[in-house]
Amino acid sequence: GWGNDPRQPCGANWLQGMVGQPLSYAYATDAAMNARILRPGMITNMMYDAQRLNFHVDSGDTITRIACG
């Protein structure tokens, strides 16, 4: 587990320092191993899952947002 914040059960709050980093950095630290990677224009299942970690990246694979959902 990545922490115990009830508002961020997926642990996103612990990973905010990775925003602005390349996605490869998140993989290198194992942070993105079980995460869903959301790219611009990607069609996603919008079903909310508080336990799921989402990495939002831009067209250059730079992390722009990390959130549960």
VEXMIBA-273626 format. One line per field, with one value per residue (C-alpha): residue number from 1; residue in one letter; x, y, z. Coordinates in pm, 1 decimal, decimal comma. Layout:
N
nr <- c(NUM:...)
rest <- c(A:...)
xx <- c(X:...)
yy <- c(Y:...)
zz <- c(Z:...)
***
This chain:
69
nr <- c(1:2:3:4:5:6:7:8:9:10:11:12:13:14:15:16:17:18:19:20:21:22:23:24:25:26:27:28:29:30:31:32:33:34:35:36:37:38:39:40:41:42:43:44:45:46:47:48:49:50:51:52:53:54:55:56:57:58:59:60:61:62:63:64:65:66:67:68:69)
rest <- c(G:W:G:N:D:P:R:Q:P:C:G:A:N:W:L:Q:G:M:V:G:Q:P:L:S:Y:A:Y:A:T:D:A:A:M:N:A:R:I:L:R:P:G:M:I:T:N:M:M:Y:D:A:Q:R:L:N:F:H:V:D:S:G:D:T:I:T:R:I:A:C:G)
xx <- c(0,0:104,2:-43,0:-357,7:-517,8:-890,5:-941,8:-666,4:-678,5:-480,4:-181,3:-181,9:-105,7:230,3:329,1:260,1:634,5:633,9:412,1:629,1:856,8:873,9:652,3:965,5:1063,1:739,2:808,4:1167,5:1046,4:767,7:508,6:325,5:336,1:-31,3:-146,2:-369,6:-190,9:-422,4:-302,2:-452,3:-766,0:-778,2:-1120,7:-1147,9:-1391,5:-1510,7:-1619,0:-1465,2:-1242,3:-1095,2:-827,7:-702,2:-406,5:-418,4:-122,9:-230,3:40,8:76,9:171,0:538,6:473,7:535,0:320,6:67,0:-156,3:-169,2:-504,2:-721,4:-1014,2)
yy <- c(0,0:354,8:515,5:551,9:881,6:795,5:1058,7:906,8:532,1:454,6:646,8:928,6:1188,6:1024,8:1043,4:1409,5:1475,7:1275,8:1528,5:1686,8:1382,4:1147,3:839,4:623,8:765,3:631,1:287,2:292,3:338,6:79,1:350,6:299,8:-79,2:-126,7:214,3:302,4:531,2:792,5:960,4:1260,6:1171,2:820,6:665,5:529,3:345,6:623,5:388,2:530,0:300,8:469,2:199,7:249,9:477,6:686,0:855,5:1124,6:1197,8:1442,7:1361,5:1345,8:1098,3:1358,9:1304,1:1586,8:1452,9:1161,8:1073,8:790,2:684,1)
zz <- c(0,0:-76,4:231,8:430,3:326,5:303,5:34,3:-180,7:-108,0:-423,2:-283,8:-540,6:-274,6:-204,1:-570,4:-651,1:-674,6:-998,8:-1178,9:-1448,4:-1467,4:-1767,0:-1741,3:-1759,4:-1418,2:-1266,0:-1414,9:-1291,9:-934,2:-969,7:-893,7:-1223,4:-1231,2:-1146,0:-1262,5:-1554,9:-1799,5:-1952,0:-2270,2:-2453,3:-2646,3:-2506,4:-2461,9:-2108,9:-1894,6:-1665,2:-1388,4:-1072,8:-869,9:-561,4:-537,5:-894,1:-954,7:-1273,2:-1436,6:-1683,6:-1940,1:-2226,9:-2584,8:-2485,7:-2200,9:-1932,5:-1623,5:-1593,4:-1316,4:-1072,6:-919,3:-795,4:-1006,3)
***
